[in-house]
Amino acid sequence: SGAGGSGSAREGWLFKWTNYIKGYQRRWFVLSNGLLSYYRSKAEMRHTCRGTINLATANITVEDSCNFIISNGGAQTYHLKASSEVERQRWVTALELAKAKAVKMLAESDESGDEESVSQTDKTELQNTLRTLSSKVEDLSTCNDLIAKHGTALQRSLSELESLKLPAESNEKIKQVNERATLFRITSNAMINACRDFLMLAQTHSKKWQKSLQYERDQRIRLEETLEQLAKQHNHLERAFRGATVLPANTPGSVGSGKDQCCSGKGDMSDEDDENEFFDAPEIITMPENLGHKRTGSNISGASSDISLDEQYKHQLEETKKEKRTRIPYKPNYSLNLWSIMKNCIGKELSKIPMPVNFNEPLSMLQRLTEDLEYHELLDRAAKCENSLEQLCYVAAFTVSSYSTTVFRTSKPFNPLLGETFELDRLEENGYRSLCEQVSHHPPAAAHHAESKNGWTLRQEIKITSKFRGKYLSIMPLGTIHCIFHATGHHYTWKKVTTTVHNIIVGKLWIDQSGEIDIVNHKTGDKCNLKFVPYSYFSRDVARKVTGEVTDPSGKVHFALLGTWDEKMECFKVQPVIGENGGDARQRGHEAEDSRVMLWKRNPLPKNAENMYYFSELALTLNAWESGTAPTDSRLRPDQRLMENGRWDEANAEKQRLEEKQRLSRKKREAEAMKATEDGTPYDPYKALWFERKKDPVTKELTHIYRGEYWECKEKQDWSSCPDIF
């Protein structure tokens, strides 16, 4: 398939899977600058590209002799076929090379993105580099002169040898050496000239580079300003529109006399006080009632009540030990200049940026991780399955169910402090208990261990990395989730998909999940591949769609899974039927309606959830005060508690205090480490308390595994080993 080009750039014909009707179609593929694009034909290259995939974020997997797959987390997946095995190998090698290069470039651009106003340092650096180059070229010249001098001497000796009376064959040899010596001198000369040319080029171009770099910087600043202006205008327009729709037609003058509180007394277009005011994410679309006032709801205790909410909860708890709380204080309506915070975050990792609690929900990341257990009964059911393939269907449904709570949850959980823990003891009611601990601060990582009397253990270590890209925010959880069934020893593992938060700057925030999950049963070799289809405005498909296939070790499909990550998952038994050309075309489960099984259905949200951060019934109970927990438990975290009680200004101050305290203890640890290494005593960096970092026996990754003892310490109320973090 005549692929030209060397190195990691190339082009040529490949067969691309289009759909079940047309099968594989021949397409012209071009790989350059870390992008793989394709066209219907070579001629089309000038005007119509049919699709492009960025290799920096793509996975390249080889299927069989001629087939391979390129996928960037679900948004695009190309199933490709080369004309021969050799051809496939050439493409895969080129793609891997291009990917490595693209990833490196991305890492470099990320690192370089942090320094501002470097034009001066750039100049001095450039001059230093050129100076160094110059001196190197001088050294080369000196070497060249020496080579010439010694070369001449060498040739003289060789000529003398020729005049001696030597056997004929040695004359041939001497001639050969002579030729080689000459070639050597010519080459070294050429090399020096090339170096000189290079230096000349570097000098002439450095000025151009400087100019274009400056131009790019100015452009970026202009863009930021324009974006900010646009965001402001959009905001004012939206509010003007709201104001216009509220005013009664007959009283044009009486702004604010409409029944709706949407128009505050000053009228909606007054610029002085709300120059680029934005509102906390979920309310961007619903404008605040008089700014600064808390939204009063029947559930918020008035200012007159003397007992703090914490106290109320404690009393409530003592009265009814078994009753779980069904509500939390309603979310107050604070305004916030969103853009002033967000513009500093572009391209950076959000875990490193101090965010005010206005963006948060009153739960920590450890509590969010515990929410994965909301549909624990799916694992109870899986534990009872006799058939391992059926069991895998339930495990897959459990995997999908953990995303159902995210659909409206646009606020971010609190970043746990190092050493923070969260326990959930539901042994009596649901047969399981769970423990999470924040085991690393940079990158933020949490370890989680849950065990059930109903025959299963779930463990995971999740590191969250996130990138803010201007209009959207990508959250990539890294780490493997393990689920082990005690009776059979079936051990499943999988990883989470990417979550994207859209409309960060203006409009209503919404969340999407995209990518693929491969669940593997390490004991039997059964697999389930789940595809989370990214939302597309143009697609006729149902939104938030998830499809899946459960296969045995030979690759034969036994079950097809279909559903959405926010509603339900169903599965069908797949009966293979012989296709036209001998292969087995899979019969879609819809034809076998009788085999349809509802695996999972989402629980409805509690009443008034929209005023309580869209928490599920389980989420509402997680931060309820409980006695006897470890002193590091998230329920005892003061800034989070203040925030839940609607005291956001105090919460912000408290959050800063806690983060400063964490910084100081890190500095102290580092100082101890320095001291220890100086006097030769071995020093151990930070160690988690309830989890131990070791090689996972199944995945061979280094991960934190529960070492036990937590529940025993709770029984004895012996928390002497816990650090003081709050």
N, C-alpha and C positions, 0 to 999 in steps of 0.2 A: 504494500500500500504506500509506495514511494514517499516515505517520510524524510523530509530534508532536515538540515540543521544539526549542529553538534551541541554538546554540553546539555544544559537543561532547557534550551529553547528548541522546539521542533514543531513540524506540522505534517499532517497526512490524513488519509482516510481511516475511519473507524466505524464500526456498526454500533448504533445507539438504540436501545430499547425505547420504543415510543408508546405502544399500548397493546392490549391483548389482541386487537383486530389486526393491526399492521405489523406487530412484532418488531424485529430489528430493522432499522433503516440506515443506509450508508450516509455518513455526514463528514464534512471536512473539518478537522480539529486543528486549532492553532494554540500552541503553548508559548506564552512570552510574558516576562515580568511577573511571574507568580500567578498569572491568570490563565485559565483554560477556557477558550471560547470555541463555539462551533457554528458552522454555516451549512446550508443545504449543498452548496457547491463552492468550488474555488473562486468562481466569478463573483459570488455573492459577498466575498470578503470586503469589497469596496463599499458596500452600502448597508447590508442587513445582517447584523449578528443575531443568531437565534437564541443565544444564552451564554452566560459566563459564570464561572465558579472561581472563587478566590481560594487558592490552595493553602494560604496561611492558616485558615480555620477548617480545612477539609481533612477527611479521613480517606486513605486509599487502601482498599482491601482487595485481595486477589481471590477470585472464586475457584475457577479451575484452569485448565491449560490455556484457554484464549480469553476468558472473561475476567473483567475486573470492575470494581465499583468505586465511584468517587462521591462522597457525601459530605455536606457541611452542616450537619445537625438538623436534617429534616427539611430545611427550606428548599434545598436542591439535592437531588440524588441522580447521578448518571450511571446507568447500567451499560457498560461498554464491552465490545467484543472486537478483538484484533483478528487479522487474517491468519496469523500463525502464532505459535508459542514464542518464537524469537521476537516477533513484532510486539507482542504483548509485553515481553520483558523489557524491550527498548523503551516503550512508553512508560511503564511503571517506574523504571530507573529515572527517566527524565522528570517524571512528575514528583518523585521523592526528592530529587535534587532541588527542583524548583520550590517545593514545599519548604525544605530546610532553609533555603535562601530567604524565602518570603517571611518565615517565622523569625529569622535572625534580623531581617530588616525591620519587622514590626517591633521586636524587642528594642532595637536600637532607637527607633523613632519614639518609642514610649519613654525610654530613658532620657533622650535628648529633649523631649517636650517639656521637661520641668524647669529648665533654666530660662530665665527671662533676661532681657537686656544684655545679651552677651556680645554685642557687635564689637565692643572694644577688646574684650578678651579674645574674640575671634581673630581680630586683626593681628594682635601680638602673636597669637598661636600660629597664624598663617606665616608671619614673617619668620618665626623661629623654625617652622617646618622647612621653609624655603632655604633658610641659612644652612640647616642640617643637610638638606639635599645637595646644596652647592659644595659643602665640604666633602660629602661622599663622592661627588663627581670628581673633585680634585684628587681624592685618594685613588679613584679608578684610573685617572690619567697617569699618576705616578706609577701604579702597577703596570699600566700599558707600556710606559717607557722602559720599565725593567724587562717586561716580556720581550719587547723589541730588541733590547740590548742582548739579553740571553739568547734570544732566537737567532740573532745574527751569528753569535759565537757558535751556537749549536750547528748552524748550517756550514760555517767555516770548517768545523771538525768533520762534518759529514763529507764535504768536498774532498778534504785531505784523505779520508778513508777511501773514497772512490779512486784516487790516484795510486793507492797501494796495489800491489799485485795480489789480488784475493780471488778465491774460486768464483766462478761466474754467478752462482746462485746468491752469494752474499751481496754482489753488486745490485741485484734486483731489490733485495731487502733494504739496502741503504737508500736507493732511489725513493722507495715507498716512504721511509721515515722522513726523508727530505720534503717530499710533497706534503706530508702531514704537518710538519713544522710550519711550512708556509701557510697552509690553511689555518693553522692555529693563530698565527699572527694576524691574518686578514680578519678572522672572526673577532678577536679581541678589539681590533680597531673599530669594527662595525658597532660593537657593543658600546664603546665610549661615545661614538657619534649619536647612537640612539638615546643614551643617557642625557647628553647635551640637549637633544631635541625635547626630551621629556621635561627637562628643567625649564626650557624656554616656554613650552606650552603652559606649565604650571604657573609661571610668572604672569603670562598674558591673561590666563583664564581666572586667576585668583580675583582680579578686580571685578570681572563679570559676575563671578559667583557671589562676591560680597554684595554687589548691587541687587542681584535677583533675590538674595536672602533677605535683604532689607525690605525689598518690594513685597515679598511674601508676608513678612511680619506686619507691615502696614496694612496689607489686605486683610489679614486675620483680625486686626484690631477693628478695622472698618466693618467687617462682617459682624463681629460681636456687637458693635454699636447698632448696626442695622437690625439685627435680630432682636435686640432689646427694645428698639423703637417699635418694631412690628408687634412684639408681645404686648407692649403698652397699648398700642392702638387697638389691637384685638380685644384687649381687656375692656377699654373704654367703650368700644362699639357694643360689646356684649352687654355692658351695664346700661348703656343708653337705650339699647333695645329692651332690656328688662324694664327700665323706667318707663319707656313709652307704652309698653303693654299694660302697665299697672295703672297709669293715670286714667281716671274717669273722663269720658269725652267732654262732659259739660263744664268741668272746672279746670280750664287750662292753667290757671295761675296757682292752684293749690298743690304744689309739690309736697309729697309726704302726707297728703290728706287721704290718699287711697287707703283701703283697708289693709292692703298687703304691707308688711313691714319692710319690704324690699327696699323702698326708697327711704333713706335716712333723711332726717330733717334738712340736710344741706343740699339735697338734690344730687342726682347721681353723677353729674358731669363735673363736679367741683374738683379742680386739679390740685389746689394747693396742698390739701392734707394727704391725698393718696397718690401723689406722684409715684408711678410704678408700684402700687400696692398689689400684691398677689395674695391669693388666699390658700390656706392649707389644702394640700392636694385634693382629697376627695370632694371638698366644697368649692373647688374652683368654679364649678358651674352654678351652684346654688349660692347666691350672694348672701353675705352675712347680714343678720339683723344688726341694729346699731352696733358699729364696731366696738370692740372692747367689752361689750356686755356679754356675760355668759348666757348661753341659751338656758332658760329656766324650764325645767321639766318637773312633773310631779314627783319624780324620783330623787331629785337633788335636794339634800337637806338644806333648808334656808340658812342664811347667815346667823339667824337667831339661835339655832340649835347649838348647844354647848359641846355635846359629845361629838368627837371627830368621827369620821366614817370608819376609820380603823377600829375604834372602840365598838361601834355598832356591829361590825363584822364579828368581833371577838365574842360579843354577847350572843349574837345570832348563832355562832358556832357552838357555844356552850349549851344553849337551849336545845338545839336540834343537831345532835352529833352526825346523824345520817343525811340530813337535808343538804343538798348541794345548792349553791347560789345560782339564781337564774337571771340576775341582772347586775350590771355595774353602773357607776355614775355615767350619765350621758356625756358625750364628747362636747367640750365647750367650743365656741366658734371664734377662734383667734385668727386675726389676719396676719399676714407674713409676707415680707418681700422675698418671693421665691427666687427671682432672677439673680438678686445680689449674691445669693448663696450658690446657686447652680453654676453661674458662669465661671466660678473658680474650680469647678469640679471636672470640666470637660476633659476627657481622656485619662482621668486619674482613677485610682481605685477608691471606692467610696468608704472602705473600712478605715481609711487613713484621714478622713476629713471629719472634723468635729461638727456634728449636725445638731441643731436645736431639737428639743423633744417635739416641736410642732410637727415634725415629719413622722413621729413614732406612733406605735400603738403600745398600750400598757402591758406588754409581754416581752420577755427576752427571747433571744434566738434559741435558747435551751428549751423554753416552753413551746416555741414553734415546732422544734424538732420532735417534742413529745406528742404534738398533735398528729404526727404520722400514725399514731395508734388509735385514732378515732374509730376506724372500722376494724378493730382487732378481731371482731367475730369472723371476719373472712379467713384469718389465720386459724381460728378455732375450727372452722369448717374444713379448711385445707388439711389440718392435722388428722381429721377423721377419714379422709379419702383413702380408698384402697389403691386406686389407680394413680400412678405418679403423674401421668399426663393431665388428668383431671385436677390433681393437686396444683399443678403448674398454672392452670387457668385461674384458680382462686388467688394464688400468689400474685399473678399478673394484675388481677382486679384490685388487690390490695395496693400494689405499686401505684396504679392510676388513682386510687381513692385519696392518696396523700396530697394530690393537687387540687381536690375539690374545694378546699377551704380558701384557696388563693384567689378565686375569681373576682371578689370585690375587695380583697384585703390589700389596698394600695399603700397603706402606711408601713413603715419599716419597723421590725422588732428592735429592741435595745441590743446593742453589741454587748455580750456578757463580759464581765471583768475576768481576768485570769484567775482560775481557781473557783469561780462561781459554780454552783451546782443547782440542779433542780430534780426533785424526786416526785414521783406520782405513785401513790400506793393504792391500787384498786384491787388488791387481792380478794377482799370479801365480795365486792360487787361484781367484778369482771374477771377475777382470776389472774390478773397480771400486776406486776409492779415494774417501775421504770426509773432509771437514774441517768442524768446527763451531767457532764462536767466540761467546762471550758479548759482545754488542755494546752492551747497555744494562743498567743495574742497576735503575732504577725508571722505568717498569715493567721487570721482568726480560725480556730478549729475547735470543734466540739465532739466529744465522744459520747455515745449513747448505748445503754444496755437495758434490754427489757426481757423479762422472763415470765412465762405463763404456766399456771397449773394445768392448762389444757394442752400442754405438749409442744410448745415452741419457744425458741429464743430468737430475739431480733437484736442485732448489734450493728452499729455504724460509726464511722468517724467522718464528719463532713467539714471540709474547708470551703468557705464561701469566697469566691473572687468576683468582683463586679467592676464594670466599666461604664462610665457615663458618656454617651455618645452625642449629647446635644438634645436630640428629640426623644431619645429613648435610653433606657438603662438596661444593660444585660447583666443577669446574675447567674454565674456558673458555679454550681455546687460540685466540688471535686471530692472523690472518696467512694468507697465501696460499701454497699449495704448487704448484710448477711442475714439469712433467715434459715434456722436449723430446726428440723422436726425431730423430737427426741425418739419417738418409737421406731422410725425407719432409718434415721441418720441422714435423711435427704438434706443436702446443704445447697441453698440457692444464693447466688450473688447477682447484684445489678448496680448500676450507677444512675444518678438523677439527670434529668434533661435541663436545658437552659430556660430560664424564666426571663421574659422581657416586659418591662414596664414602659408603655407608650404614652405619648402626649405629655412629656414631662413639663414643657414650658407653658403651654396654654391648652385649655380644653379640659375634658374629663379624662382622668387617668384610666387606662385599662391594661389588663395583664394578659399575656399569652405564654403558652408553653410550646416549645418546638424541639424536635430532635428525635433520636431513637434510643430505645432501651433494650438491651439484650439481657434476658434473665436466663441463667444457666443453672441446671441441676448438676452439681459436680459429681454426684454419686452415679447417676444414670446416664448423663450426657444429653438429657432432654433440653430443648431450648425454647424460649419464646422471644420473638422479636416484636416490639411495640413501636409503632410510628405515631408521633404526635404531629399532626399536620398544622403548619403555621397558618394563622388567619390570613385570608386574602380577600380584599374587597371585591375582587372580580370572580371569586369562585362561587359556584352554585352549591357547593358542598355545605353541609351543616357545620357551624362554627365549632371550634375546640374538638375536632374529630380525632379519635384514636382508633387505629386498626392494629390487628396483631395476628400472628400465626404461631401455633404451638407445634413443634416438630420433634420427632424422635432422633436418636443419634445418626440414623441413615439419611436424615433430611426430609423424610416423608411427613407431610402436613396432616395432623389429626384434628386440630380445632382451629376455627377462625374466630377472632375476637373483634367486636365492633362496638363502638359507643363514643361517649364524649367524656373529657376529664372533669367536667363539672356536673354531670347528671347521672350517668349509669354505664355499665358495661355488660354486654351479653356475649354468649359464645354459641357456636354452632359446630356440630360434628361435620367434618369434611369427608365426603365420599368421592374418591377419584373416579373420573370417567375417562375412557380412552379418547384422546384427541384425534383430529383428522390425520395428522402425520405420525401416528404411532406413539407420540409422547403422551403423558397423561395430563390433559387439561383439567385443572382443579374445578370441581363443581363448587360454586359459591354456596355457602350455607343457606342463603335465602330460599334455595329450592328445597332445602330440607327443613322446612318450618318447624316440623315436629321436634327437631333436635335443639330448638332454641332454648337456652337456659339464661335466666337473669342472674348474673353473678353478684352485681352490686348496684345499689341505688343510693343517691345522696340523701342524707337526712335534711329535712327542711330547716331553714334558719330560724332562730328564736324570734318572738314578737319584738318589734322595735330594734331589730339588729342594726338597721342603718344608723341609729344614733349611738350604737355601741361598737363602732369600728367593724361592723359586719362579722362579729365573733360568732362561732358556732356554739352549741350548748356546752360542748367540752371546753372550748376556749374560755368561756365565761367563768368556769370553775377553777381554771389553772392558777390564777393569782390570788385566790381566796386564802385568807390567813389560816395557817394550820399550826397546831402546837407540836413540839418535838422534832421539827426538821433541823437539819444541820444549820449552823449560823451563817453558812455561805449560800443558803438557798435563795433563789431569785425572788421568792415572796417577801424576803426581808430587805430587798434592795430599796433604799429610801427614795431615790429620784423616780423610780418606776411607780412606787406607791403614791408619791405626791402627784405624779402625772395622772394616774388613774383617778385620783380624787379631784382632778380639775385644777390643781394649783400649779400651773405650768411654769410661772416665773420662778417659783421656789425650786421646782424640779430642775430647771435649767442650771440654776446656781449649784444645786446639789450634784448634778451630773458632772459639772466642771471639777468640783471638789474630789469626787470619786476617781475621775480620770487622772487628776494630778497625783492623788495618793498612789495610784497604780504605777504612774511614771516614776515616782520616787522609789518605790520598792524595786522597780526594775533596775534603776541606777545603782541601788545598794547591792543588788545581786551581782551586777556587772563589776562593781568595785571589788566585791569579795572574790570574784573569779580572777580578776587581775592579780590581787594580792596572793591568792592561792598558787597561781601559776608562777609567780615570782619566787616564792620560797619552796617551790617544788612539790607541795602537797597536791594530790589530785583533787580537782573540784568538779562537782556535778552541776550542769546548768539546770534550769527549771524542770522539776519533775511533777507530773500530775499526782493527785492524792489517791484516787480510787481506781485509776486506770494505769496500765503499764504499757510502755512503748516496746513492741516486739514484732518479729516477723510473723505475718499471718500464715498459718500452716497451709491454707488453701490457695490464696492469691499470691503468696510470697511478697506482699507489700509490707512496708513498715507501718504499723498502725497501733492505735491505743486499744487495748483489750481489758475488760473489767477484771480487776484482781480480787474482788470480793470484799467482805468486811463491812460495807456501808450499813447494811440492815442490822448487823450484829451490834455495831456502834450505836445505832439508833435505839435498839432495844435497851442497851446499858446507859444511854444518854451520855456516852463518853465522846465528846467532840474535841479532845485536847489536841489532836493533830491538825485541826482546821486552821487555815491562815485567817488573819483579820483583814478582810477586804472591804467591808462597808464602813 
